Amino acid sequence: MQYSVLEMADYVSSRSGFTNGIAIVLGSGLGGFTKQLNNPTVVPYHAIPNYPLPTVEGHSGEFVIGNYNDIPVIAAKGRFHYYEGHDIDTVTLPIQLFHRLCVKYIIITNAAGSTRKSIPPGSLMAIEGYADCTFRYNSKRPQITTDISKKLLKSISSASKMVDVNIEKGVYCWTQGPGYETPAEIKYIQKLGGDAVGMSTVPELQAAQKLGIEAVGISTITNYAAGILDQPLTHTEVIDTADRTKNAFAKLIGATIDEIGKLL
């Protein structure tokens, strides 16, 4: 795919005037947070020159730019997944665009499955480590990376106390998809030390690190992973649980933006 990230960023900036604020990537069913932004400007992905479109339910495909308590925020409602046939450059395109817009801090969110009964559906989990379990390049045992912004993890912790929303902490494991993991795969991830599993986020965290942007991830736990309970997994369950937890999620995200805003 041929595209100019600079051209895309210039278009978004010309439509919104956004620069040098906080960015957030909103995962499946989590886009409702943008209702809290003041004076929002909506820039649909299809309006941006050469910008791709998401194809997964719960990803509307637009940037919403506004202020949260006078803090400039750009929110990506919809992301691109590796399993949709995109290459990594396309998967991480929003992060590249944020970099061109002089973003210094990014919150990356997702809907994830829990591998631990101690982290039930409806929980919110700060990602303090992650592993690439896609085996795209080799069959070596995945390594857990803990190089997550300690500054932003502290901001999440402070925010959770301010709004009285409990936040778990754990390791997020990225699998390729598009099918849900098998019980055997979940047992393997448990042995690795993984607490949650999903099909996104890790490439975005890696891209942010390479570009020198401080980033942190928050998972909304929408289901137990395969084999934890004796019942099938569906994307409808993911969207429904995300909807039930949207108020706690929005409160935590808002308070986290307030905390990170002190760093701008």
C-alpha positions as CSV (number, residue, x, y, z in Angstrom):
1,M,0.0,0.0,0.0
2,Q,1.4,3.4,-1.0
3,Y,0.6,6.3,1.3
4,S,2.1,9.4,2.8
5,V,1.7,9.7,6.6
6,L,2.7,13.3,6.4
7,E,-0.1,14.0,3.9
8,M,-2.6,12.2,6.2
9,A,-1.5,14.1,9.3
10,D,-1.6,17.4,7.5
11,Y,-5.2,16.7,6.5
12,V,-6.3,15.8,10.0
13,S,-4.5,18.9,11.4
14,S,-6.2,21.1,8.8
15,R,-9.6,19.8,9.7
16,S,-9.1,20.0,13.5
17,G,-6.2,22.2,14.4
18,F,-4.9,19.3,16.6
19,T,-1.3,19.1,17.6
20,N,0.7,18.2,20.7
21,G,-2.0,16.6,22.8
22,I,-2.9,13.1,24.1
23,A,-4.0,10.3,21.7
24,I,-6.1,7.3,22.5
25,V,-6.9,4.2,20.4
26,L,-10.3,2.9,21.3
27,G,-10.9,-0.9,20.9
28,S,-13.9,-3.0,20.1
29,G,-17.1,-1.5,21.6
30,L,-15.2,1.2,23.5
31,G,-15.8,4.2,21.2
32,G,-18.5,5.8,23.5
33,F,-15.8,7.6,25.4
34,T,-15.6,10.3,22.7
35,K,-19.0,11.6,23.9
36,Q,-17.1,13.2,26.8
37,L,-15.0,15.4,24.5
38,N,-15.9,19.1,24.2
39,N,-16.3,20.8,20.9
40,P,-15.5,17.6,18.9
41,T,-14.5,17.5,15.3
42,V,-15.1,14.2,13.5
43,V,-12.7,13.2,10.7
44,P,-13.9,9.9,9.0
45,Y,-11.1,7.6,7.9
46,H,-12.6,7.6,4.4
47,A,-12.1,11.3,4.1
48,I,-8.3,11.1,4.8
49,P,-6.2,10.7,1.6
50,N,-5.3,7.0,1.2
51,Y,-6.3,6.0,4.7
52,P,-7.6,2.4,5.0
53,L,-10.9,1.5,6.7
54,P,-11.5,-1.0,9.5
55,T,-13.7,-4.0,8.8
56,V,-14.5,-5.4,12.3
57,E,-17.7,-4.8,14.2
58,G,-17.3,-2.2,16.9
59,H,-14.7,-0.2,15.0
60,S,-16.5,2.8,13.4
61,G,-13.6,4.2,11.5
62,E,-13.1,7.9,12.5
63,F,-11.0,10.2,14.5
64,V,-12.7,12.4,17.1
65,I,-10.7,15.4,18.1
66,G,-11.7,17.7,21.0
67,N,-10.9,18.7,24.5
68,Y,-11.2,16.9,27.8
69,N,-11.0,19.4,30.6
70,D,-9.0,21.7,28.3
71,I,-6.6,18.9,27.4
72,P,-6.4,18.4,23.6
73,V,-7.3,14.8,22.7
74,I,-7.4,12.8,19.5
75,A,-9.3,9.5,19.6
76,A,-9.1,6.8,17.0
77,K,-12.4,5.0,16.9
78,G,-11.4,1.9,15.0
79,R,-8.1,0.1,14.4
80,F,-6.5,-2.2,11.8
81,H,-5.7,-5.8,12.7
82,Y,-3.0,-8.0,11.3
83,Y,-5.6,-10.7,10.7
84,E,-7.5,-8.4,8.3
85,G,-4.6,-8.9,5.9
86,H,-2.8,-5.7,6.7
87,D,0.9,-5.4,7.0
88,I,2.5,-4.1,10.2
89,D,3.0,-0.6,8.7
90,T,-0.8,-0.4,8.1
91,V,-1.6,-1.9,11.5
92,T,0.5,0.8,13.2
93,L,-0.6,3.7,10.9
94,P,-2.5,5.5,13.6
95,I,0.6,5.6,15.8
96,Q,2.7,7.0,12.9
97,L,0.0,9.6,12.3
98,F,0.0,10.6,16.0
99,H,3.8,11.0,15.8
100,R,3.4,13.4,12.9
101,L,0.9,15.3,15.0
102,C,3.5,15.7,17.8
103,V,1.7,13.5,20.2
104,K,3.9,12.6,23.2
105,Y,1.5,10.3,25.1
106,I,-0.8,7.5,23.9
107,I,-3.4,5.4,25.6
108,I,-4.0,2.2,23.7
109,T,-7.2,0.3,24.7
110,N,-8.6,-3.1,23.6
111,A,-11.2,-5.7,24.5
112,A,-9.4,-8.8,25.7
113,G,-10.1,-12.3,27.1
114,S,-8.9,-13.2,30.6
115,T,-6.8,-16.3,31.1
116,R,-7.2,-16.1,34.9
117,K,-10.4,-16.6,36.9
118,S,-9.1,-13.9,39.2
119,I,-9.6,-11.3,36.4
120,P,-13.3,-11.8,35.5
121,P,-15.2,-10.2,32.6
122,G,-16.0,-6.6,33.3
123,S,-12.6,-5.9,34.8
124,L,-10.2,-3.2,33.6
125,M,-6.5,-4.2,33.3
126,A,-3.5,-2.0,32.9
127,I,-0.9,-3.7,30.7
128,E,2.3,-3.8,32.5
129,G,3.9,-6.3,30.2
130,Y,3.2,-7.9,26.8
131,A,4.2,-10.8,24.5
132,D,4.0,-11.4,20.8
133,C,2.4,-14.9,20.5
134,T,1.7,-14.8,16.8
135,F,4.8,-16.8,15.9
136,R,5.1,-14.8,12.7
137,Y,8.8,-15.1,12.3
138,N,9.9,-18.2,14.2
139,S,8.7,-20.8,16.7
140,K,10.8,-19.6,19.7
141,R,9.1,-19.2,23.0
142,P,7.7,-15.6,23.2
143,Q,9.4,-13.3,25.6
144,I,7.5,-10.9,27.9
145,T,8.4,-7.3,27.5
146,T,8.0,-5.0,30.5
147,D,9.3,-1.8,28.8
148,I,6.0,0.1,29.4
149,S,6.0,3.7,30.4
150,K,6.2,3.6,34.2
151,K,5.2,7.3,34.2
152,L,1.9,6.5,32.5
153,L,1.3,3.3,34.5
154,K,1.5,5.6,37.6
155,S,-1.0,7.9,36.0
156,I,-3.5,5.1,35.5
157,S,-3.0,3.9,39.1
158,S,-3.6,7.5,40.4
159,A,-6.6,7.9,38.2
160,S,-8.2,4.7,39.3
161,K,-8.1,5.9,43.0
162,M,-9.4,9.3,42.1
163,V,-12.6,7.9,40.5
164,D,-12.8,4.7,42.6
165,V,-12.6,2.3,39.6
166,N,-10.6,-0.8,40.3
167,I,-7.8,-1.5,37.9
168,E,-6.0,-4.9,37.6
169,K,-2.5,-5.2,36.3
170,G,-1.2,-7.9,34.0
171,V,0.5,-9.2,30.9
172,Y,-1.3,-9.0,27.6
173,C,-0.5,-11.6,24.9
174,W,-1.1,-10.8,21.2
175,T,-2.3,-13.7,19.0
176,Q,-2.8,-13.5,15.3
177,G,-6.5,-14.3,15.0
178,P,-9.1,-14.0,13.5
179,G,-10.3,-17.1,15.3
180,Y,-10.3,-17.2,19.0
181,E,-7.6,-19.2,20.7
182,T,-8.0,-22.9,21.5
183,P,-7.9,-24.2,25.2
184,A,-4.5,-25.6,24.5
185,E,-3.2,-22.3,23.3
186,I,-4.6,-20.6,26.4
187,K,-2.8,-23.1,28.6
188,Y,0.4,-22.3,26.8
189,I,-0.2,-18.5,27.3
190,Q,-0.9,-19.1,31.0
191,K,2.5,-20.9,31.4
192,L,4.2,-18.0,29.7
193,G,2.7,-15.7,32.4
194,G,0.0,-14.1,30.3
195,D,-3.1,-12.7,32.1
196,A,-5.1,-11.5,29.0
197,V,-5.2,-12.3,25.3
198,G,-6.2,-10.4,22.3
199,M,-5.6,-9.6,18.6
200,S,-4.1,-6.1,18.7
201,T,-2.2,-3.5,20.8
202,V,1.3,-5.1,20.8
203,P,2.3,-3.7,17.4
204,E,1.0,-0.3,18.5
205,L,3.0,-0.3,21.7
206,Q,6.1,-1.4,19.8
207,A,5.7,1.3,17.2
208,A,5.2,4.0,19.8
209,Q,8.4,2.9,21.6
210,K,10.3,3.0,18.3
211,L,9.0,6.5,17.6
212,G,9.9,7.8,21.1
213,I,6.3,8.2,22.2
214,E,5.3,7.2,25.7
215,A,2.5,4.7,25.6
216,V,0.4,2.6,27.9
217,G,-2.3,0.0,27.4
218,I,-5.7,-0.7,29.1
219,S,-7.7,-3.8,28.5
220,T,-11.4,-4.2,29.1
221,I,-11.8,-7.8,30.0
222,T,-14.9,-8.9,28.0
223,N,-14.8,-12.7,28.4
224,Y,-12.9,-15.6,29.7
225,A,-10.5,-17.1,27.2
226,A,-11.2,-20.5,25.7
227,G,-11.1,-23.4,28.2
228,I,-11.5,-21.3,31.3
229,L,-15.3,-21.9,31.2
230,D,-17.2,-24.6,29.4
231,Q,-18.9,-22.3,26.9
232,P,-18.2,-21.0,23.4
233,L,-16.8,-17.5,22.7
234,T,-18.5,-15.0,20.4
235,H,-17.7,-11.4,19.3
236,T,-21.2,-10.5,20.4
237,E,-20.2,-11.3,24.0
238,V,-17.2,-9.0,23.6
239,I,-19.4,-6.1,22.4
240,D,-22.1,-6.7,25.0
241,T,-19.6,-6.8,27.9
242,A,-17.8,-3.7,26.6
243,D,-21.1,-1.9,26.7
244,R,-21.8,-3.0,30.2
245,T,-18.5,-1.7,31.4
246,K,-18.5,1.6,29.4
247,N,-19.2,3.8,32.3
248,A,-16.3,2.6,34.4
249,F,-14.1,2.6,31.4
250,A,-15.0,6.2,30.5
251,K,-14.4,7.3,34.1
252,L,-11.0,5.7,34.2
253,I,-10.0,7.0,30.8
254,G,-11.1,10.5,31.7
255,A,-9.2,10.6,34.9
256,T,-6.1,9.1,33.3
257,I,-6.2,11.9,30.6
258,D,-6.4,14.4,33.5
259,E,-3.3,12.8,35.1
260,I,-1.3,12.6,31.9
261,G,-2.4,16.2,31.1
262,K,-0.3,17.3,34.0
263,L,2.8,16.1,32.0
264,L,2.1,18.2,28.9
